[in-house]
Amino acid sequence: MFEVFLAGAPAVVAVFLTHGLTGLREKSAESRRMRRDVSEELLAPLNEIRRMVDRSESLSVAPAEIVELLEAWEIAWQKHEGALPRRYRHIRNSVADALGTHFGPIGACNRLPSAAEYEVLPLNLSWWQRADDYLSYLARRLFEWGHAGSKAGHLSALGFDAWLELREEATRTAC
């Protein structure tokens, strides 16, 4: 009887290992799908905001357009914030900070609804460039996180202030 048990033991172990590994692969694949979906659903409104910022270098932007795009961004953010790692949770505020430096208070109307009443500030090319560059950086980081596979846990994105500080430091060092 004991010999029968020993003869069947490797097969039982193999079944358990195969089942366990299959479960891990499925969980990993589901996690990758979730990150990709969250990334894409956040990137859609963020890229619309980026296009508006890009256009604003040469064309004026109506306050209503800023409010509308930030409302779409806020809806996507509220839907997916919980799925993001902690080190990405600043993104909502960082987008508002970047837009606020370029457009003025109205750029933060997703955080401060009363800011929607403000007019758009006149173009300042220096702050336009910073906002444009930061939003491009942020979009790249979100895309990388959404498509990184097993490396996703090691990725992060700097907040606007930290990114700006590094950028300014690099500019001073280069001079």
PANU-598135 format. One record per residue (C-alpha): residue number from 0; chain; y negated, z negated, x. Coordinates in Angstrom, 3 decimals, m for minus. Layout:
N
REC  num  cadena        c2        c3        c1
REC  NUM       A         Y         Z         X
...
***
This chain:
175
REC  num  cadena        c2        c3        c1
REC    0       A     0.000     0.000     0.000
REC    1       A    m2.395    m0.914     2.804
REC    2       A    m1.671     2.432     4.503
REC    3       A    m2.723     4.284     1.347
REC    4       A    m6.001     2.366     1.313
REC    5       A    m6.642     3.162     4.982
REC    6       A    m5.819     6.816     4.454
REC    7       A    m8.325     7.090     1.586
REC    8       A   m11.096     5.011     3.174
REC    9       A   m12.683     7.818     5.241
REC   10       A   m12.938     9.995     2.151
REC   11       A   m14.617     7.215     0.176
REC   12       A   m17.066     6.542     3.043
REC   13       A   m17.839    10.258     3.281
REC   14       A   m18.585    10.425    m0.444
REC   15       A   m20.942     7.446    m0.247
REC   16       A   m22.730     8.850     2.815
REC   17       A   m23.070    12.293     1.284
REC   18       A   m24.394    10.821    m1.952
REC   19       A   m26.862     8.612    m0.069
REC   20       A   m28.147    11.437     2.128
REC   21       A   m28.483    13.763    m0.847
REC   22       A   m30.489    11.114    m2.649
REC   23       A   m32.804    10.686     0.350
REC   24       A   m33.322    14.445     0.633
REC   25       A   m34.116    14.701    m3.069
REC   26       A   m36.554    11.793    m2.858
REC   27       A   m38.204    13.351     0.194
REC   28       A   m38.474    16.731    m1.531
REC   29       A   m39.960    15.085    m4.630
REC   30       A   m42.476    13.233    m2.460
REC   31       A   m43.495    16.509    m0.764
REC   32       A   m43.882    18.212    m4.167
REC   33       A   m46.006    15.336    m5.449
REC   34       A   m48.291    15.432    m2.377
REC   35       A   m48.642    19.201    m2.630
REC   36       A   m49.475    19.035    m6.351
REC   37       A   m52.004    16.214    m5.901
REC   38       A   m53.567    18.025    m2.962
REC   39       A   m53.896    21.285    m4.888
REC   40       A   m55.295    19.596    m7.995
REC   41       A   m57.945    17.810    m5.914
REC   42       A   m58.722    20.867    m3.819
REC   43       A   m59.483    23.050    m6.851
REC   44       A   m62.651    21.153    m7.897
REC   45       A   m63.509    20.266    m4.283
REC   46       A   m63.484    23.943    m3.332
REC   47       A   m65.757    24.725    m6.289
REC   48       A   m68.155    22.096    m4.952
REC   49       A   m67.897    23.631    m1.476
REC   50       A   m68.765    27.079    m2.856
REC   51       A   m71.795    25.606    m4.618
REC   52       A   m72.944    23.876    m1.418
REC   53       A   m72.435    27.078     0.544
REC   54       A   m74.473    29.057    m2.003
REC   55       A   m77.216    26.440    m1.975
REC   56       A   m78.279    27.511     1.511
REC   57       A   m79.869    30.633     0.059
REC   58       A   m80.015    30.077    m3.724
REC   59       A   m81.258    27.134    m5.731
REC   60       A   m78.658    25.165    m7.636
REC   61       A   m79.330    23.893   m11.139
REC   62       A   m78.850    20.159   m11.671
REC   63       A   m76.532    20.963   m14.596
REC   64       A   m74.184    22.853   m12.258
REC   65       A   m73.972    19.889    m9.887
REC   66       A   m73.256    17.536   m12.776
REC   67       A   m70.629    19.874   m14.245
REC   68       A   m68.769    20.333   m10.942
REC   69       A   m68.885    16.626   m10.158
REC   70       A   m67.502    15.850   m13.623
REC   71       A   m64.535    18.150   m12.914
REC   72       A   m64.081    16.504    m9.503
REC   73       A   m64.220    13.037   m11.071
REC   74       A   m61.582    13.912   m13.668
REC   75       A   m59.221    15.177   m10.948
REC   76       A   m59.990    12.150    m8.771
REC   77       A   m59.327     9.641   m11.565
REC   78       A   m56.051    11.376   m12.360
REC   79       A   m54.756    11.337    m8.768
REC   80       A   m56.424     8.481    m6.927
REC   81       A   m53.360     6.259    m7.290
REC   82       A   m51.130     8.864    m5.639
REC   83       A   m53.239     8.982    m2.480
REC   84       A   m52.568     6.767     0.519
REC   85       A   m55.095     3.952     1.010
REC   86       A   m56.694     5.717     3.971
REC   87       A   m57.731     8.556     1.606
REC   88       A   m59.182     6.388    m1.148
REC   89       A   m62.706     6.628     0.305
REC   90       A   m62.838    10.359    m0.449
REC   91       A   m64.559     9.956    m3.817
REC   92       A   m67.396     7.999    m2.207
REC   93       A   m67.499    10.242     0.857
REC   94       A   m67.948    13.373    m1.263
REC   95       A   m70.797    11.657    m3.117
REC   96       A   m72.344    10.548     0.193
REC   97       A   m72.210    14.062     1.632
REC   98       A   m73.641    15.617    m1.527
REC   99       A   m76.278    12.908    m1.783
REC  100       A   m77.591    13.707     1.688
REC  101       A   m77.916    17.350     0.731
REC  102       A   m78.899    17.356    m2.954
REC  103       A   m80.378    13.871    m3.273
REC  104       A   m79.284    11.209    m5.789
REC  105       A   m77.914    13.804    m8.218
REC  106       A   m75.191    14.489    m5.637
REC  107       A   m73.731    11.076    m6.415
REC  108       A   m73.807    11.363   m10.201
REC  109       A   m70.032    10.974   m10.395
REC  110       A   m70.489     7.445    m8.982
REC  111       A   m73.874     6.701   m10.527
REC  112       A   m74.229     8.422   m13.915
REC  113       A   m77.980     7.702   m14.053
REC  114       A   m78.382     9.908   m10.945
REC  115       A   m77.724    12.946   m13.163
REC  116       A   m81.363    12.656   m14.295
REC  117       A   m82.717    13.422   m10.812
REC  118       A   m83.852    16.810    m9.584
REC  119       A   m82.262    18.587    m6.641
REC  120       A   m84.018    17.911    m3.339
REC  121       A   m85.548    20.852    m1.477
REC  122       A   m83.242    22.453     1.071
REC  123       A   m83.006    20.725     4.436
REC  124       A   m80.852    22.969     6.631
REC  125       A   m79.724    20.113     8.840
REC  126       A   m78.377    18.052     5.920
REC  127       A   m77.019    21.163     4.201
REC  128       A   m75.000    21.950     7.355
REC  129       A   m73.660    18.394     7.576
REC  130       A   m72.588    18.367     3.932
REC  131       A   m71.040    21.824     4.213
REC  132       A   m69.156    20.966     7.405
REC  133       A   m67.914    17.622     6.085
REC  134       A   m66.637    19.063     2.810
REC  135       A   m64.805    21.778     4.776
REC  136       A   m63.296    19.114     7.043
REC  137       A   m62.239    17.064     4.023
REC  138       A   m60.661    20.076     2.304
REC  139       A   m58.651    20.818     5.468
REC  140       A   m57.461    17.211     5.680
REC  141       A   m56.406    17.135     2.011
REC  142       A   m54.577    20.431     2.423
REC  143       A   m52.811    19.175     5.566
REC  144       A   m51.778    15.949     3.822
REC  145       A   m50.441    17.906     0.855
REC  146       A   m48.382    20.249     3.026
REC  147       A   m47.452    18.043     5.980
REC  148       A   m43.901    17.059     5.145
REC  149       A   m42.743    14.065     7.156
REC  150       A   m46.007    13.920     9.165
REC  151       A   m48.087    13.105     6.059
REC  152       A   m47.861     9.369     6.684
REC  153       A   m49.721     9.784     9.961
REC  154       A   m52.618    11.856     8.632
REC  155       A   m55.986    10.512     7.580
REC  156       A   m59.519    11.674     6.887
REC  157       A   m62.685    10.064     8.148
REC  158       A   m65.239     8.839     5.659
REC  159       A   m68.540    10.702     5.661
REC  160       A   m70.416     8.044     7.628
REC  161       A   m67.719     7.753    10.341
REC  162       A   m67.432    11.547    10.541
REC  163       A   m71.207    11.888    10.805
REC  164       A   m71.374     9.246    13.521
REC  165       A   m68.716    11.059    15.579
REC  166       A   m70.487    14.365    15.060
REC  167       A   m73.846    12.967    16.138
REC  168       A   m72.263    11.293    19.170
REC  169       A   m70.593    14.566    20.181
REC  170       A   m73.927    16.371    19.814
REC  171       A   m75.729    13.795    22.007
REC  172       A   m72.967    13.957    24.631
REC  173       A   m73.044    17.759    24.724
REC  174       A   m76.785    17.838    25.466
***
